[in-house]
């Protein structure tokens, strides 16, 4: 089953489907510059499909030819942050290099900045932003999490907010 067949089989997720449509339209129009690569933010309550969408997004942009690899690496704060000062940027960069040409999905990304004094999380975030600046056409980063918490993360670092390609909110599924 292709990624587009998987997308069409999804129930709901209209905002996500709209994003994919925009990317496909920009490619069909010969303008692939803005979409597909870079940084995306997926927000929504629990069980709204953010992780499913992040994994599918990697497949979709690979099938559209925007990235060279269909590799999607799912991580959390624990995978990015080390126990010692100076080690976090190395740990984060190692995962980013592993995800190069594919997608790095940071689940519960708001946990990167657990407080104003969280130097480890800030170090990871700075490493991510620096890496994306150097490799914008070779990687897609997806930050996902709950709406209020993700807004706080975006407010905590103006550099992050200014680099975000698109913010997609996932609505609660209606029963």
Chimera marker file (.cmm) of the C-alpha trace (Angstrom):
<marker_set name="trace">
<marker id="1" x="0.000" y="0.000" z="0.000" r="1" g="1" b="0" radius="0.5"/>
<marker id="2" x="1.425" y="3.388" z="-0.962" r="1" g="1" b="0" radius="0.5"/>
<marker id="3" x="1.625" y="6.274" z="1.466" r="1" g="1" b="0" radius="0.5"/>
<marker id="4" x="-1.114" y="8.081" z="-0.456" r="1" g="1" b="0" radius="0.5"/>
<marker id="5" x="-3.389" y="5.051" z="-0.163" r="1" g="1" b="0" radius="0.5"/>
<marker id="6" x="-2.710" y="5.020" z="3.586" r="1" g="1" b="0" radius="0.5"/>
<marker id="7" x="-3.502" y="8.743" z="3.736" r="1" g="1" b="0" radius="0.5"/>
<marker id="8" x="-6.804" y="8.278" z="1.915" r="1" g="1" b="0" radius="0.5"/>
<marker id="9" x="-7.744" y="5.469" z="4.317" r="1" g="1" b="0" radius="0.5"/>
<marker id="10" x="-7.321" y="7.706" z="7.382" r="1" g="1" b="0" radius="0.5"/>
<marker id="11" x="-10.454" y="8.939" z="9.125" r="1" g="1" b="0" radius="0.5"/>
<marker id="12" x="-10.449" y="12.650" z="9.946" r="1" g="1" b="0" radius="0.5"/>
<marker id="13" x="-7.102" y="14.477" z="10.043" r="1" g="1" b="0" radius="0.5"/>
<marker id="14" x="-8.384" y="17.077" z="7.596" r="1" g="1" b="0" radius="0.5"/>
<marker id="15" x="-5.692" y="19.635" z="8.478" r="1" g="1" b="0" radius="0.5"/>
<marker id="16" x="-2.981" y="17.047" z="7.853" r="1" g="1" b="0" radius="0.5"/>
<marker id="17" x="-4.545" y="16.003" z="4.553" r="1" g="1" b="0" radius="0.5"/>
<marker id="18" x="-4.735" y="19.670" z="3.558" r="1" g="1" b="0" radius="0.5"/>
<marker id="19" x="-1.008" y="20.087" z="4.266" r="1" g="1" b="0" radius="0.5"/>
<marker id="20" x="-0.170" y="17.091" z="2.100" r="1" g="1" b="0" radius="0.5"/>
<marker id="21" x="-2.391" y="18.532" z="-0.631" r="1" g="1" b="0" radius="0.5"/>
<marker id="22" x="-0.511" y="21.854" z="-0.454" r="1" g="1" b="0" radius="0.5"/>
<marker id="23" x="2.811" y="20.071" z="-0.786" r="1" g="1" b="0" radius="0.5"/>
<marker id="24" x="1.607" y="18.003" z="-3.731" r="1" g="1" b="0" radius="0.5"/>
<marker id="25" x="0.151" y="21.092" z="-5.414" r="1" g="1" b="0" radius="0.5"/>
<marker id="26" x="3.387" y="23.049" z="-4.961" r="1" g="1" b="0" radius="0.5"/>
<marker id="27" x="5.337" y="20.169" z="-6.514" r="1" g="1" b="0" radius="0.5"/>
<marker id="28" x="2.889" y="19.843" z="-9.410" r="1" g="1" b="0" radius="0.5"/>
<marker id="29" x="3.286" y="23.606" z="-9.951" r="1" g="1" b="0" radius="0.5"/>
<marker id="30" x="7.074" y="23.306" z="-9.963" r="1" g="1" b="0" radius="0.5"/>
<marker id="31" x="7.540" y="25.097" z="-6.632" r="1" g="1" b="0" radius="0.5"/>
<marker id="32" x="8.955" y="22.644" z="-4.103" r="1" g="1" b="0" radius="0.5"/>
<marker id="33" x="10.921" y="25.160" z="-2.022" r="1" g="1" b="0" radius="0.5"/>
<marker id="34" x="8.688" y="25.744" z="1.008" r="1" g="1" b="0" radius="0.5"/>
<marker id="35" x="7.206" y="22.375" z="1.811" r="1" g="1" b="0" radius="0.5"/>
<marker id="36" x="8.341" y="18.889" z="2.652" r="1" g="1" b="0" radius="0.5"/>
<marker id="37" x="11.591" y="19.650" z="4.388" r="1" g="1" b="0" radius="0.5"/>
<marker id="38" x="12.357" y="21.836" z="7.379" r="1" g="1" b="0" radius="0.5"/>
<marker id="39" x="10.483" y="21.956" z="10.673" r="1" g="1" b="0" radius="0.5"/>
<marker id="40" x="6.837" y="21.059" z="11.283" r="1" g="1" b="0" radius="0.5"/>
<marker id="41" x="4.827" y="21.220" z="14.498" r="1" g="1" b="0" radius="0.5"/>
<marker id="42" x="1.968" y="18.774" z="15.042" r="1" g="1" b="0" radius="0.5"/>
<marker id="43" x="-0.309" y="19.626" z="17.967" r="1" g="1" b="0" radius="0.5"/>
<marker id="44" x="-3.307" y="17.827" z="19.367" r="1" g="1" b="0" radius="0.5"/>
<marker id="45" x="-4.745" y="16.034" z="22.349" r="1" g="1" b="0" radius="0.5"/>
<marker id="46" x="-3.850" y="12.402" z="23.101" r="1" g="1" b="0" radius="0.5"/>
<marker id="47" x="-5.011" y="9.841" z="20.524" r="1" g="1" b="0" radius="0.5"/>
<marker id="48" x="-5.538" y="12.343" z="17.696" r="1" g="1" b="0" radius="0.5"/>
<marker id="49" x="-3.058" y="10.655" z="15.342" r="1" g="1" b="0" radius="0.5"/>
<marker id="50" x="0.001" y="12.901" z="15.615" r="1" g="1" b="0" radius="0.5"/>
<marker id="51" x="2.508" y="10.027" z="15.680" r="1" g="1" b="0" radius="0.5"/>
<marker id="52" x="0.676" y="8.145" z="12.944" r="1" g="1" b="0" radius="0.5"/>
<marker id="53" x="0.708" y="11.312" z="10.830" r="1" g="1" b="0" radius="0.5"/>
<marker id="54" x="4.412" y="11.961" z="11.521" r="1" g="1" b="0" radius="0.5"/>
<marker id="55" x="5.340" y="8.485" z="10.339" r="1" g="1" b="0" radius="0.5"/>
<marker id="56" x="3.084" y="8.734" z="7.310" r="1" g="1" b="0" radius="0.5"/>
<marker id="57" x="4.397" y="12.209" z="6.491" r="1" g="1" b="0" radius="0.5"/>
<marker id="58" x="7.890" y="10.765" z="6.161" r="1" g="1" b="0" radius="0.5"/>
<marker id="59" x="6.633" y="8.161" z="3.699" r="1" g="1" b="0" radius="0.5"/>
<marker id="60" x="4.629" y="10.744" z="1.760" r="1" g="1" b="0" radius="0.5"/>
<marker id="61" x="7.443" y="13.246" z="1.276" r="1" g="1" b="0" radius="0.5"/>
<marker id="62" x="9.771" y="10.397" z="0.342" r="1" g="1" b="0" radius="0.5"/>
<marker id="63" x="7.291" y="9.175" z="-2.298" r="1" g="1" b="0" radius="0.5"/>
<marker id="64" x="7.019" y="12.754" z="-3.587" r="1" g="1" b="0" radius="0.5"/>
<marker id="65" x="10.790" y="12.792" z="-4.056" r="1" g="1" b="0" radius="0.5"/>
<marker id="66" x="11.479" y="15.501" z="-1.480" r="1" g="1" b="0" radius="0.5"/>
<marker id="67" x="13.767" y="13.342" z="0.655" r="1" g="1" b="0" radius="0.5"/>
<marker id="68" x="16.185" y="10.563" z="-0.335" r="1" g="1" b="0" radius="0.5"/>
<marker id="69" x="15.233" y="8.172" z="2.466" r="1" g="1" b="0" radius="0.5"/>
<marker id="70" x="11.968" y="6.882" z="3.824" r="1" g="1" b="0" radius="0.5"/>
<marker id="71" x="13.661" y="6.570" z="7.216" r="1" g="1" b="0" radius="0.5"/>
<marker id="72" x="11.683" y="7.989" z="10.117" r="1" g="1" b="0" radius="0.5"/>
<marker id="73" x="13.326" y="8.122" z="13.514" r="1" g="1" b="0" radius="0.5"/>
<marker id="74" x="10.970" y="8.624" z="16.453" r="1" g="1" b="0" radius="0.5"/>
<marker id="75" x="12.588" y="10.058" z="19.579" r="1" g="1" b="0" radius="0.5"/>
<marker id="76" x="11.721" y="11.705" z="22.881" r="1" g="1" b="0" radius="0.5"/>
<marker id="77" x="13.638" y="14.017" z="25.191" r="1" g="1" b="0" radius="0.5"/>
<marker id="78" x="15.441" y="11.023" z="26.725" r="1" g="1" b="0" radius="0.5"/>
<marker id="79" x="16.964" y="10.152" z="23.358" r="1" g="1" b="0" radius="0.5"/>
<marker id="80" x="18.287" y="13.698" z="22.822" r="1" g="1" b="0" radius="0.5"/>
<marker id="81" x="19.377" y="14.867" z="26.270" r="1" g="1" b="0" radius="0.5"/>
<marker id="82" x="22.482" y="13.543" z="28.025" r="1" g="1" b="0" radius="0.5"/>
<marker id="83" x="23.331" y="13.466" z="31.714" r="1" g="1" b="0" radius="0.5"/>
<marker id="84" x="26.378" y="15.723" z="31.514" r="1" g="1" b="0" radius="0.5"/>
<marker id="85" x="26.966" y="19.290" z="30.373" r="1" g="1" b="0" radius="0.5"/>
<marker id="86" x="28.264" y="19.404" z="26.808" r="1" g="1" b="0" radius="0.5"/>
<marker id="87" x="27.163" y="15.875" z="25.940" r="1" g="1" b="0" radius="0.5"/>
<marker id="88" x="23.614" y="16.742" z="24.873" r="1" g="1" b="0" radius="0.5"/>
<marker id="89" x="24.601" y="18.511" z="21.659" r="1" g="1" b="0" radius="0.5"/>
<marker id="90" x="26.769" y="15.524" z="20.686" r="1" g="1" b="0" radius="0.5"/>
<marker id="91" x="23.971" y="13.040" z="21.437" r="1" g="1" b="0" radius="0.5"/>
<marker id="92" x="21.429" y="15.169" z="19.561" r="1" g="1" b="0" radius="0.5"/>
<marker id="93" x="23.703" y="15.701" z="16.562" r="1" g="1" b="0" radius="0.5"/>
<marker id="94" x="24.343" y="11.946" z="16.336" r="1" g="1" b="0" radius="0.5"/>
<marker id="95" x="20.588" y="11.292" z="16.015" r="1" g="1" b="0" radius="0.5"/>
<marker id="96" x="20.179" y="14.143" z="13.527" r="1" g="1" b="0" radius="0.5"/>
<marker id="97" x="22.947" y="12.732" z="11.345" r="1" g="1" b="0" radius="0.5"/>
<marker id="98" x="21.289" y="9.322" z="11.513" r="1" g="1" b="0" radius="0.5"/>
<marker id="99" x="18.020" y="10.928" z="10.337" r="1" g="1" b="0" radius="0.5"/>
<marker id="100" x="19.683" y="12.891" z="7.523" r="1" g="1" b="0" radius="0.5"/>
<marker id="101" x="17.784" y="12.541" z="4.229" r="1" g="1" b="0" radius="0.5"/>
<marker id="102" x="14.742" y="11.401" z="6.222" r="1" g="1" b="0" radius="0.5"/>
<marker id="103" x="12.556" y="12.468" z="9.145" r="1" g="1" b="0" radius="0.5"/>
<marker id="104" x="13.285" y="12.983" z="12.833" r="1" g="1" b="0" radius="0.5"/>
<marker id="105" x="10.056" y="12.995" z="14.836" r="1" g="1" b="0" radius="0.5"/>
<marker id="106" x="10.329" y="14.359" z="18.380" r="1" g="1" b="0" radius="0.5"/>
<marker id="107" x="7.329" y="13.108" z="20.325" r="1" g="1" b="0" radius="0.5"/>
<marker id="108" x="6.230" y="15.130" z="23.355" r="1" g="1" b="0" radius="0.5"/>
<marker id="109" x="8.686" y="17.772" z="22.132" r="1" g="1" b="0" radius="0.5"/>
<marker id="110" x="7.475" y="20.265" z="24.735" r="1" g="1" b="0" radius="0.5"/>
<marker id="111" x="9.396" y="18.203" z="27.311" r="1" g="1" b="0" radius="0.5"/>
<marker id="112" x="12.656" y="19.466" z="25.800" r="1" g="1" b="0" radius="0.5"/>
<marker id="113" x="12.202" y="22.657" z="27.805" r="1" g="1" b="0" radius="0.5"/>
<marker id="114" x="10.910" y="21.469" z="31.160" r="1" g="1" b="0" radius="0.5"/>
<marker id="115" x="11.661" y="24.787" z="32.897" r="1" g="1" b="0" radius="0.5"/>
<marker id="116" x="13.332" y="28.146" z="32.303" r="1" g="1" b="0" radius="0.5"/>
<marker id="117" x="16.528" y="26.735" z="33.785" r="1" g="1" b="0" radius="0.5"/>
<marker id="118" x="16.584" y="23.587" z="31.645" r="1" g="1" b="0" radius="0.5"/>
<marker id="119" x="20.011" y="24.011" z="30.032" r="1" g="1" b="0" radius="0.5"/>
<marker id="120" x="20.101" y="20.436" z="28.734" r="1" g="1" b="0" radius="0.5"/>
<marker id="121" x="16.859" y="20.802" z="26.792" r="1" g="1" b="0" radius="0.5"/>
<marker id="122" x="17.912" y="24.183" z="25.440" r="1" g="1" b="0" radius="0.5"/>
<marker id="123" x="21.217" y="22.678" z="24.338" r="1" g="1" b="0" radius="0.5"/>
<marker id="124" x="19.327" y="19.961" z="22.420" r="1" g="1" b="0" radius="0.5"/>
<marker id="125" x="16.999" y="22.513" z="20.838" r="1" g="1" b="0" radius="0.5"/>
<marker id="126" x="19.910" y="24.746" z="19.819" r="1" g="1" b="0" radius="0.5"/>
<marker id="127" x="21.684" y="21.752" z="18.267" r="1" g="1" b="0" radius="0.5"/>
<marker id="128" x="18.529" y="20.871" z="16.309" r="1" g="1" b="0" radius="0.5"/>
<marker id="129" x="18.079" y="24.413" z="14.981" r="1" g="1" b="0" radius="0.5"/>
<marker id="130" x="21.732" y="24.710" z="14.010" r="1" g="1" b="0" radius="0.5"/>
<marker id="131" x="21.633" y="21.347" z="12.235" r="1" g="1" b="0" radius="0.5"/>
<marker id="132" x="18.470" y="22.222" z="10.332" r="1" g="1" b="0" radius="0.5"/>
<marker id="133" x="19.981" y="25.526" z="9.215" r="1" g="1" b="0" radius="0.5"/>
<marker id="134" x="22.946" y="23.636" z="7.771" r="1" g="1" b="0" radius="0.5"/>
<marker id="135" x="20.868" y="20.812" z="6.262" r="1" g="1" b="0" radius="0.5"/>
<marker id="136" x="17.485" y="22.359" z="5.470" r="1" g="1" b="0" radius="0.5"/>
<marker id="137" x="17.118" y="20.513" z="2.155" r="1" g="1" b="0" radius="0.5"/>
<marker id="138" x="18.154" y="17.169" z="3.610" r="1" g="1" b="0" radius="0.5"/>
<marker id="139" x="15.962" y="16.652" z="6.654" r="1" g="1" b="0" radius="0.5"/>
<marker id="140" x="12.463" y="17.054" z="8.009" r="1" g="1" b="0" radius="0.5"/>
<marker id="141" x="11.969" y="17.581" z="11.740" r="1" g="1" b="0" radius="0.5"/>
<marker id="142" x="8.545" y="17.094" z="13.291" r="1" g="1" b="0" radius="0.5"/>
<marker id="143" x="7.905" y="18.366" z="16.811" r="1" g="1" b="0" radius="0.5"/>
<marker id="144" x="4.686" y="16.930" z="18.215" r="1" g="1" b="0" radius="0.5"/>
<marker id="145" x="2.766" y="17.307" z="21.436" r="1" g="1" b="0" radius="0.5"/>
<marker id="146" x="-0.190" y="18.782" z="23.246" r="1" g="1" b="0" radius="0.5"/>
<marker id="147" x="-1.370" y="22.224" z="22.067" r="1" g="1" b="0" radius="0.5"/>
<marker id="148" x="-0.750" y="24.380" z="25.160" r="1" g="1" b="0" radius="0.5"/>
<marker id="149" x="2.578" y="22.768" z="25.928" r="1" g="1" b="0" radius="0.5"/>
<marker id="150" x="3.756" y="23.079" z="22.310" r="1" g="1" b="0" radius="0.5"/>
<marker id="151" x="2.797" y="26.747" z="22.310" r="1" g="1" b="0" radius="0.5"/>
<marker id="152" x="5.002" y="27.244" z="25.387" r="1" g="1" b="0" radius="0.5"/>
<marker id="153" x="7.866" y="25.478" z="23.592" r="1" g="1" b="0" radius="0.5"/>
<marker id="154" x="7.475" y="27.766" z="20.567" r="1" g="1" b="0" radius="0.5"/>
<marker id="155" x="7.374" y="30.819" z="22.835" r="1" g="1" b="0" radius="0.5"/>
<marker id="156" x="10.493" y="29.661" z="24.675" r="1" g="1" b="0" radius="0.5"/>
<marker id="157" x="12.649" y="30.012" z="21.581" r="1" g="1" b="0" radius="0.5"/>
<marker id="158" x="11.853" y="32.668" z="18.959" r="1" g="1" b="0" radius="0.5"/>
<marker id="159" x="14.403" y="30.999" z="16.668" r="1" g="1" b="0" radius="0.5"/>
<marker id="160" x="12.330" y="27.837" z="16.642" r="1" g="1" b="0" radius="0.5"/>
<marker id="161" x="9.072" y="29.637" z="15.928" r="1" g="1" b="0" radius="0.5"/>
<marker id="162" x="10.600" y="31.598" z="13.034" r="1" g="1" b="0" radius="0.5"/>
<marker id="163" x="11.930" y="28.412" z="11.415" r="1" g="1" b="0" radius="0.5"/>
<marker id="164" x="8.685" y="26.416" z="11.512" r="1" g="1" b="0" radius="0.5"/>
<marker id="165" x="7.371" y="25.638" z="8.039" r="1" g="1" b="0" radius="0.5"/>
<marker id="166" x="3.859" y="24.768" z="9.184" r="1" g="1" b="0" radius="0.5"/>
<marker id="167" x="1.877" y="24.114" z="12.363" r="1" g="1" b="0" radius="0.5"/>
<marker id="168" x="-0.827" y="21.480" z="12.029" r="1" g="1" b="0" radius="0.5"/>
<marker id="169" x="-3.446" y="20.961" z="14.727" r="1" g="1" b="0" radius="0.5"/>
<marker id="170" x="-5.087" y="17.550" z="14.981" r="1" g="1" b="0" radius="0.5"/>
<marker id="171" x="-8.706" y="17.688" z="16.100" r="1" g="1" b="0" radius="0.5"/>
<marker id="172" x="-10.205" y="15.193" z="18.511" r="1" g="1" b="0" radius="0.5"/>
<marker id="173" x="-11.888" y="12.314" z="16.717" r="1" g="1" b="0" radius="0.5"/>
<marker id="174" x="-15.649" y="12.489" z="16.993" r="1" g="1" b="0" radius="0.5"/>
<marker id="175" x="-17.227" y="9.305" z="18.285" r="1" g="1" b="0" radius="0.5"/>
<link id1="1" id2="2" r="1" g="1" b="0" radius="0.2"/>
<link id1="2" id2="3" r="1" g="1" b="0" radius="0.2"/>
<link id1="3" id2="4" r="1" g="1" b="0" radius="0.2"/>
<link id1="4" id2="5" r="1" g="1" b="0" radius="0.2"/>
<link id1="5" id2="6" r="1" g="1" b="0" radius="0.2"/>
<link id1="6" id2="7" r="1" g="1" b="0" radius="0.2"/>
<link id1="7" id2="8" r="1" g="1" b="0" radius="0.2"/>
<link id1="8" id2="9" r="1" g="1" b="0" radius="0.2"/>
<link id1="9" id2="10" r="1" g="1" b="0" radius="0.2"/>
<link id1="10" id2="11" r="1" g="1" b="0" radius="0.2"/>
<link id1="11" id2="12" r="1" g="1" b="0" radius="0.2"/>
<link id1="12" id2="13" r="1" g="1" b="0" radius="0.2"/>
<link id1="13" id2="14" r="1" g="1" b="0" radius="0.2"/>
<link id1="14" id2="15" r="1" g="1" b="0" radius="0.2"/>
<link id1="15" id2="16" r="1" g="1" b="0" radius="0.2"/>
<link id1="16" id2="17" r="1" g="1" b="0" radius="0.2"/>
<link id1="17" id2="18" r="1" g="1" b="0" radius="0.2"/>
<link id1="18" id2="19" r="1" g="1" b="0" radius="0.2"/>
<link id1="19" id2="20" r="1" g="1" b="0" radius="0.2"/>
<link id1="20" id2="21" r="1" g="1" b="0" radius="0.2"/>
<link id1="21" id2="22" r="1" g="1" b="0" radius="0.2"/>
<link id1="22" id2="23" r="1" g="1" b="0" radius="0.2"/>
<link id1="23" id2="24" r="1" g="1" b="0" radius="0.2"/>
<link id1="24" id2="25" r="1" g="1" b="0" radius="0.2"/>
<link id1="25" id2="26" r="1" g="1" b="0" radius="0.2"/>
<link id1="26" id2="27" r="1" g="1" b="0" radius="0.2"/>
<link id1="27" id2="28" r="1" g="1" b="0" radius="0.2"/>
<link id1="28" id2="29" r="1" g="1" b="0" radius="0.2"/>
<link id1="29" id2="30" r="1" g="1" b="0" radius="0.2"/>
<link id1="30" id2="31" r="1" g="1" b="0" radius="0.2"/>
<link id1="31" id2="32" r="1" g="1" b="0" radius="0.2"/>
<link id1="32" id2="33" r="1" g="1" b="0" radius="0.2"/>
<link id1="33" id2="34" r="1" g="1" b="0" radius="0.2"/>
<link id1="34" id2="35" r="1" g="1" b="0" radius="0.2"/>
<link id1="35" id2="36" r="1" g="1" b="0" radius="0.2"/>
<link id1="36" id2="37" r="1" g="1" b="0" radius="0.2"/>
<link id1="37" id2="38" r="1" g="1" b="0" radius="0.2"/>
<link id1="38" id2="39" r="1" g="1" b="0" radius="0.2"/>
<link id1="39" id2="40" r="1" g="1" b="0" radius="0.2"/>
<link id1="40" id2="41" r="1" g="1" b="0" radius="0.2"/>
<link id1="41" id2="42" r="1" g="1" b="0" radius="0.2"/>
<link id1="42" id2="43" r="1" g="1" b="0" radius="0.2"/>
<link id1="43" id2="44" r="1" g="1" b="0" radius="0.2"/>
<link id1="44" id2="45" r="1" g="1" b="0" radius="0.2"/>
<link id1="45" id2="46" r="1" g="1" b="0" radius="0.2"/>
<link id1="46" id2="47" r="1" g="1" b="0" radius="0.2"/>
<link id1="47" id2="48" r="1" g="1" b="0" radius="0.2"/>
<link id1="48" id2="49" r="1" g="1" b="0" radius="0.2"/>
<link id1="49" id2="50" r="1" g="1" b="0" radius="0.2"/>
<link id1="50" id2="51" r="1" g="1" b="0" radius="0.2"/>
<link id1="51" id2="52" r="1" g="1" b="0" radius="0.2"/>
<link id1="52" id2="53" r="1" g="1" b="0" radius="0.2"/>
<link id1="53" id2="54" r="1" g="1" b="0" radius="0.2"/>
<link id1="54" id2="55" r="1" g="1" b="0" radius="0.2"/>
<link id1="55" id2="56" r="1" g="1" b="0" radius="0.2"/>
<link id1="56" id2="57" r="1" g="1" b="0" radius="0.2"/>
<link id1="57" id2="58" r="1" g="1" b="0" radius="0.2"/>
<link id1="58" id2="59" r="1" g="1" b="0" radius="0.2"/>
<link id1="59" id2="60" r="1" g="1" b="0" radius="0.2"/>
<link id1="60" id2="61" r="1" g="1" b="0" radius="0.2"/>
<link id1="61" id2="62" r="1" g="1" b="0" radius="0.2"/>
<link id1="62" id2="63" r="1" g="1" b="0" radius="0.2"/>
<link id1="63" id2="64" r="1" g="1" b="0" radius="0.2"/>
<link id1="64" id2="65" r="1" g="1" b="0" radius="0.2"/>
<link id1="65" id2="66" r="1" g="1" b="0" radius="0.2"/>
<link id1="66" id2="67" r="1" g="1" b="0" radius="0.2"/>
<link id1="67" id2="68" r="1" g="1" b="0" radius="0.2"/>
<link id1="68" id2="69" r="1" g="1" b="0" radius="0.2"/>
<link id1="69" id2="70" r="1" g="1" b="0" radius="0.2"/>
<link id1="70" id2="71" r="1" g="1" b="0" radius="0.2"/>
<link id1="71" id2="72" r="1" g="1" b="0" radius="0.2"/>
<link id1="72" id2="73" r="1" g="1" b="0" radius="0.2"/>
<link id1="73" id2="74" r="1" g="1" b="0" radius="0.2"/>
<link id1="74" id2="75" r="1" g="1" b="0" radius="0.2"/>
<link id1="75" id2="76" r="1" g="1" b="0" radius="0.2"/>
<link id1="76" id2="77" r="1" g="1" b="0" radius="0.2"/>
<link id1="77" id2="78" r="1" g="1" b="0" radius="0.2"/>
<link id1="78" id2="79" r="1" g="1" b="0" radius="0.2"/>
<link id1="79" id2="80" r="1" g="1" b="0" radius="0.2"/>
<link id1="80" id2="81" r="1" g="1" b="0" radius="0.2"/>
<link id1="81" id2="82" r="1" g="1" b="0" radius="0.2"/>
<link id1="82" id2="83" r="1" g="1" b="0" radius="0.2"/>
<link id1="83" id2="84" r="1" g="1" b="0" radius="0.2"/>
<link id1="84" id2="85" r="1" g="1" b="0" radius="0.2"/>
<link id1="85" id2="86" r="1" g="1" b="0" radius="0.2"/>
<link id1="86" id2="87" r="1" g="1" b="0" radius="0.2"/>
<link id1="87" id2="88" r="1" g="1" b="0" radius="0.2"/>
<link id1="88" id2="89" r="1" g="1" b="0" radius="0.2"/>
<link id1="89" id2="90" r="1" g="1" b="0" radius="0.2"/>
<link id1="90" id2="91" r="1" g="1" b="0" radius="0.2"/>
<link id1="91" id2="92" r="1" g="1" b="0" radius="0.2"/>
<link id1="92" id2="93" r="1" g="1" b="0" radius="0.2"/>
<link id1="93" id2="94" r="1" g="1" b="0" radius="0.2"/>
<link id1="94" id2="95" r="1" g="1" b="0" radius="0.2"/>
<link id1="95" id2="96" r="1" g="1" b="0" radius="0.2"/>
<link id1="96" id2="97" r="1" g="1" b="0" radius="0.2"/>
<link id1="97" id2="98" r="1" g="1" b="0" radius="0.2"/>
<link id1="98" id2="99" r="1" g="1" b="0" radius="0.2"/>
<link id1="99" id2="100" r="1" g="1" b="0" radius="0.2"/>
<link id1="100" id2="101" r="1" g="1" b="0" radius="0.2"/>
<link id1="101" id2="102" r="1" g="1" b="0" radius="0.2"/>
<link id1="102" id2="103" r="1" g="1" b="0" radius="0.2"/>
<link id1="103" id2="104" r="1" g="1" b="0" radius="0.2"/>
<link id1="104" id2="105" r="1" g="1" b="0" radius="0.2"/>
<link id1="105" id2="106" r="1" g="1" b="0" radius="0.2"/>
<link id1="106" id2="107" r="1" g="1" b="0" radius="0.2"/>
<link id1="107" id2="108" r="1" g="1" b="0" radius="0.2"/>
<link id1="108" id2="109" r="1" g="1" b="0" radius="0.2"/>
<link id1="109" id2="110" r="1" g="1" b="0" radius="0.2"/>
<link id1="110" id2="111" r="1" g="1" b="0" radius="0.2"/>
<link id1="111" id2="112" r="1" g="1" b="0" radius="0.2"/>
<link id1="112" id2="113" r="1" g="1" b="0" radius="0.2"/>
<link id1="113" id2="114" r="1" g="1" b="0" radius="0.2"/>
<link id1="114" id2="115" r="1" g="1" b="0" radius="0.2"/>
<link id1="115" id2="116" r="1" g="1" b="0" radius="0.2"/>
<link id1="116" id2="117" r="1" g="1" b="0" radius="0.2"/>
<link id1="117" id2="118" r="1" g="1" b="0" radius="0.2"/>
<link id1="118" id2="119" r="1" g="1" b="0" radius="0.2"/>
<link id1="119" id2="120" r="1" g="1" b="0" radius="0.2"/>
<link id1="120" id2="121" r="1" g="1" b="0" radius="0.2"/>
<link id1="121" id2="122" r="1" g="1" b="0" radius="0.2"/>
<link id1="122" id2="123" r="1" g="1" b="0" radius="0.2"/>
<link id1="123" id2="124" r="1" g="1" b="0" radius="0.2"/>
<link id1="124" id2="125" r="1" g="1" b="0" radius="0.2"/>
<link id1="125" id2="126" r="1" g="1" b="0" radius="0.2"/>
<link id1="126" id2="127" r="1" g="1" b="0" radius="0.2"/>
<link id1="127" id2="128" r="1" g="1" b="0" radius="0.2"/>
<link id1="128" id2="129" r="1" g="1" b="0" radius="0.2"/>
<link id1="129" id2="130" r="1" g="1" b="0" radius="0.2"/>
<link id1="130" id2="131" r="1" g="1" b="0" radius="0.2"/>
<link id1="131" id2="132" r="1" g="1" b="0" radius="0.2"/>
<link id1="132" id2="133" r="1" g="1" b="0" radius="0.2"/>
<link id1="133" id2="134" r="1" g="1" b="0" radius="0.2"/>
<link id1="134" id2="135" r="1" g="1" b="0" radius="0.2"/>
<link id1="135" id2="136" r="1" g="1" b="0" radius="0.2"/>
<link id1="136" id2="137" r="1" g="1" b="0" radius="0.2"/>
<link id1="137" id2="138" r="1" g="1" b="0" radius="0.2"/>
<link id1="138" id2="139" r="1" g="1" b="0" radius="0.2"/>
<link id1="139" id2="140" r="1" g="1" b="0" radius="0.2"/>
<link id1="140" id2="141" r="1" g="1" b="0" radius="0.2"/>
<link id1="141" id2="142" r="1" g="1" b="0" radius="0.2"/>
<link id1="142" id2="143" r="1" g="1" b="0" radius="0.2"/>
<link id1="143" id2="144" r="1" g="1" b="0" radius="0.2"/>
<link id1="144" id2="145" r="1" g="1" b="0" radius="0.2"/>
<link id1="145" id2="146" r="1" g="1" b="0" radius="0.2"/>
<link id1="146" id2="147" r="1" g="1" b="0" radius="0.2"/>
<link id1="147" id2="148" r="1" g="1" b="0" radius="0.2"/>
<link id1="148" id2="149" r="1" g="1" b="0" radius="0.2"/>
<link id1="149" id2="150" r="1" g="1" b="0" radius="0.2"/>
<link id1="150" id2="151" r="1" g="1" b="0" radius="0.2"/>
<link id1="151" id2="152" r="1" g="1" b="0" radius="0.2"/>
<link id1="152" id2="153" r="1" g="1" b="0" radius="0.2"/>
<link id1="153" id2="154" r="1" g="1" b="0" radius="0.2"/>
<link id1="154" id2="155" r="1" g="1" b="0" radius="0.2"/>
<link id1="155" id2="156" r="1" g="1" b="0" radius="0.2"/>
<link id1="156" id2="157" r="1" g="1" b="0" radius="0.2"/>
<link id1="157" id2="158" r="1" g="1" b="0" radius="0.2"/>
<link id1="158" id2="159" r="1" g="1" b="0" radius="0.2"/>
<link id1="159" id2="160" r="1" g="1" b="0" radius="0.2"/>
<link id1="160" id2="161" r="1" g="1" b="0" radius="0.2"/>
<link id1="161" id2="162" r="1" g="1" b="0" radius="0.2"/>
<link id1="162" id2="163" r="1" g="1" b="0" radius="0.2"/>
<link id1="163" id2="164" r="1" g="1" b="0" radius="0.2"/>
<link id1="164" id2="165" r="1" g="1" b="0" radius="0.2"/>
<link id1="165" id2="166" r="1" g="1" b="0" radius="0.2"/>
<link id1="166" id2="167" r="1" g="1" b="0" radius="0.2"/>
<link id1="167" id2="168" r="1" g="1" b="0" radius="0.2"/>
<link id1="168" id2="169" r="1" g="1" b="0" radius="0.2"/>
<link id1="169" id2="170" r="1" g="1" b="0" radius="0.2"/>
<link id1="170" id2="171" r="1" g="1" b="0" radius="0.2"/>
<link id1="171" id2="172" r="1" g="1" b="0" radius="0.2"/>
<link id1="172" id2="173" r="1" g="1" b="0" radius="0.2"/>
<link id1="173" id2="174" r="1" g="1" b="0" radius="0.2"/>
<link id1="174" id2="175" r="1" g="1" b="0" radius="0.2"/>
</marker_set>
